[in-house]
């Protein structure tokens, strides 16, 4: 499967403008052979904390992703602020839409408290892994990248991790390093798609999107500016790497002897 990461700027809090700007970029990725196109975190609004920024689950952003997937016959995904049930705070939802109307939804597990996301957004409850074209794909969003245990827990059933982000330029080294670390330690592909440009709150983003191999090799990279990254990923390559370097089998589960007494042992949230 060929995966594209569309590194793009975002018009602050303007869904229609972002949909219009991104449509030709998705088309370009598809024209280059992409079977799955990944956009950034909060691709349609930017990482906004404005009260009321959420839209209904299955609202205009999700509908646009579905329309793009159907039009081009590919998978298209990115995150958006979606309100569900009776809480006005939205989830940071990674919506992955398929060409036949199939939709998968992952709600970001770890709100970014450093920026106050936990005050404006709800936390998700469980990870999500889907099978697309023979690839087992696990969905995460931005800050989740810092929590290795979540990636570890899904590794046996994952070939590719997708990570859309609005990662700030001030900590770009963390982003670059953690993407490669998650690939190396889990022997899986990692696709990190970060935005560029200045957000409405003044935060600078410089992209640094990456597609990383199961051995930690950089298959495609970008620095600043809007661009499309492309790389071919293969479940058989993941299996080959894991068979040759059987590191995952050496992992020891957490135990009471190695876990602090004030915490419970867990491999997933």
Secondary structure, DSSP 8 states (H G I E B T S, - for coil): -EEEEEE----TT-HHHHHHHHHHHHHHHHHTT-SEEE--TTTTT-S---TT--EETT-HHHHHHHHHHHHHTSEEEEEEEEE-TT-SSEEEEEEEE-TTS-EEEEE-SS--GGGTHHHHEE---S-EEEEETTEEEEEEEGGGGG-HHHHHHHGGG-SEEEEEE---GGGHHHHHHHHHHHHHHHTSEEEEEE-EEE-TTS-EEE---EEE-TTS-EEEE--SS-EEEEEE--HHHHHHHHHHS--GGG-----TTTS-TTS---S--
